[in-house]
Amino acid sequence: MTLLLLHAFPLDNRLWKPQQAALGGEFQILAPNLPGAPIDVAADAVIQLLDQHHVPKAAIAGISRGGYIAMSIARRYPERLSALILMDTRATPADEKEKQHWDRFLNRLEKEGITVAPEIMLPRLITQPQLAGPITDIILSQDPQSVAAAARGMVDRPDARPFLKDIRVPTLAIAGVDDIAFESTQAIAAAIPGAVFVSVPGAGHLSTLEQPEVVNETIRRFLCTVGDFAGATSGALS
C-alpha cells in the first residue's frame, strides 16, 4: 500500500509536495530524491529504497525523468509494481535534436554553473509564470555534478517502446495539454494494454504543480480501483 513518487529533472522531491499533502493520509508515500545517474542505475537505487523500507510492491508514479525510471522498473522489476503512473514523459530514446540540446546544456552548466539551469529549463517546464520563482529556487539548490550526471543519463536512456506491450499492471498516463511531451505520453498509454490516459488542461510539463487538484484527484481515483489500494488508508512514510 505504498505510493512511490519519482520527480522530474532538474528538481527534487519538493515537486510532489501537493501530492504528499493531499494523498499522504490515504496512502503510504515514499518520495525520494533521485540520484544523478543513468536511468537503469537510478532504477536500481529506487528498488534498494523499497527493500530498505521492506516494501515488496508499490504503485510507482514518475514524471518526466521519473517516468523514464519508472519504465525501467516496469521492464526490469515487474514483480515490484502494484500499479504504474506515467506523467509527462517519453518512451522514446533521445533523438539527435535532443542530444544536441543536452550537449549545449552540459557545456553551459560546466562553464557557468547551476545558475544557467533555470534559464534553459524553465520554458520547458511550466506555463504559469507564478511558479517561476519556486521552481528556480529548487533548481538552484541542486548539486551541479548530480544534475550533469542525470542529464547524461537521459541522453543515453533506453528505448522503452518495445517493452510497453508487456506491462500487465494497471497503468495511468497523465499529461498537461500544453506539454511538449503530451503526444508522447498519449502514445505510451496507447501502447500499454488497458492503460488509461488523462489530459490536464492548463498545465505544461509539471502538471503536479500547475494543476495539483486535478492531478491529485486523478491519482486518487485511479489507485482506489487498484486491488492493493482499494479502500486503503494509511499515513505517509518519512
Number of C-alpha atoms within 10 A of each C-alpha: 21 23 27 23 26 29 27 25 19 25 20 19 17 17 22 18 15 17 22 22 11 15 21 19 14 20 23 20 23 22 22 16 15 23 17 22 19 19 28 20 14 22 25 16 16 21 17 13 14 18 12 9 11 9 14 14 20 23 24 26 25 23 29 23 26 25 28 30 29 30 32 23 23 24 17 14 14 17 13 17 19 23 25 27 26 28 33 30 28 25 20 15 17 17 9 10 9 13 17 13 12 18 15 12 17 20 12 16 19 13 9 11 15 20 15 16 21 20 11 15 16 18 14 15 24 22 20 14 9 10 14 15 11 11 21 17 12 16 22 17 13 15 13 20 14 15 22 21 15 21 24 19 19 23 20 13 20 18 15 18 17 11 16 18 14 14 20 17 19 21 24 23 27 25 31 28 19 17 23 16 20 21 16 17 26 23 16 24 21 16 16 21 16 15 19 17 19 18 20 21 14 14 22 26 27 25 29 26 21 22 17 19 15 16 22 18 14 15 18 18 11 18 26 14 12 16 13 16 21 14 12 14 14 14 13 18 13 7
